[in-house]
Amino acid sequence: MDEVLKVANSTGVWLTAAPIVIIALIQVLLYYRQIYHAADAVNLTREQLSQAFRTGMVTSIGPVVAIFIIMVGLMSVIGAPMAWMRLSVIGSAPTELTAATLGADAMGVKFGGEGYTLQVMAVSWWTMAINGVGWLLLVGLFAHKLEDVREKVGGGDTKWLGILSTAAMIGVFGYLNSRNLMVISGPFVAAITGAVSMIILLHVAKKMPKIKEYTLGIAMLIGMFAAMLY
């Protein structure tokens, strides 16, 4: 395993991963600039944009902590530069961990366990890369059509479109969260505690409007700490 990590953390791999991370960072800055141009077109104020960015930053704290923990685990097996690059591009740590594990399983070896050689690590790398190809193709080929689909489904009725979008998000997140509610465990405690905290915080926010944008992030952190204490 020492030989694997020596290669995985070599200068060549760092130099290979760095350009992709830099491209991802440039894309973020371009999106940031485009947001300000689009905001002027729809009459959004700078204060509203700042509030939206603060809300996004706070609500990202919970997911970032989980991603960081998984990233540390990935770094100990496939090396820091590849974990850094993959999570900069894809961002879904559980998906990347699953792909890397499937690559090792395909070679008949436990991920990071005995027999995890350079060849097995290469298969893990390839599995992670191929796993993300479908998403990139979908975005590249059909992203510009999604707005037309959205308008067609909404029929031009903004209220109906808002209700439809909200219902879809509730359905998706409810489905993803439902597996955490099947048995009493850490995820069950996190889900219930986070939900109760969110309800309480929203009531508090009616009297203290300034904390409203932080309620989701705070509720997620409370849920995570409750799960840790369970």
Secondary structure, 3 states (H helix, E strand, C coil): CHHHHHHHCCHHHHHHHHHHHHHHHHHHHHHHHHHHHHHHHCCCCHHHHHHHHHHHHHHCHHHHHHHHHHHHHHHHHHCHHHHHHHHHHCCCHHHHHHHHHHHHHHCCCCCCCCCCCHHHHHHHHHHHHHHHHHHHHHHHHHHHHHHHHHHHHHCCCHHHHHHHHHHHHHHHHHHHHHHHHCCCCHHHHHHHHHHHHHHHHHHHHHHCHHHHHHHHHHHHHHHHHHHHHC
